[in-house]
Amino acid sequence: MKKKVGLLLVLVLVFSVIITACGGNKTDVQDKNGEAKTTVQEIIDSGKIVLGTSADYPPFEFHALIDGQDTIVGFDIEIAKYIADELGVELVIQEMDFDKLLGGLDTGMLDMVIAGMNPDPDREANFTDIYYEAQLSVLVDKGNTEISTVA
C-alpha cells in the first residue's frame, strides 16, 4: 500500500514538473524576481510552489477549522504538501473558482493545479495519469418501492 501511495505521489510530482515545464506559447510562472520559472530547479530556487485549487470537493479539498483557523485540507492537499516537502519549498495554496484554475496556470499565477479535475483533450494543460477512480454504489432499502431499477 505504501508503495502505491509513493508511486502516486511521484506521478503527481511529475505532473507538476510537466505543468511548469511545458508551456508552449503560454506565459510562464514568475519567480520572486519576476523572471520566468519553467523548471523544477527554478521552483526550488524560488522557495515556493503555488497550488491552485477549488476547496469545495470533500474529501479531496475542503475548508476545516484547525486550531481556530480556516484551513484548506483534504487528500489532494496532502499530495501537494508531499510535493512541496520533497522539493524543500513552501506550499502556497491559492483558492479560486474551479473554472478559473486552468486560466491561473495559463497566466502564470499558479505552478500546479490539484482539484479533482478530469483529463480532457479540450483543456489546455498537461495531466498526470488518473490517480483516483471512484467506485460509486447506491444502496436503497429492500422494501423501497420508488427506486426499483438502475434506470
Secondary structure, DSSP 8 states (H G I E B T S, - for coil): -HHHHHHHHHHHHHHHHHHHH--TTS--EE-TTS-EE-SHHHHHHHTEEEEEE--EETTTEEEEEETTEEEEESHHHHHHHHHHHHHT-EEEEEE--GGGHHHHHHHTS-SEE-SS----TTSSS----------------TT-SS--S--
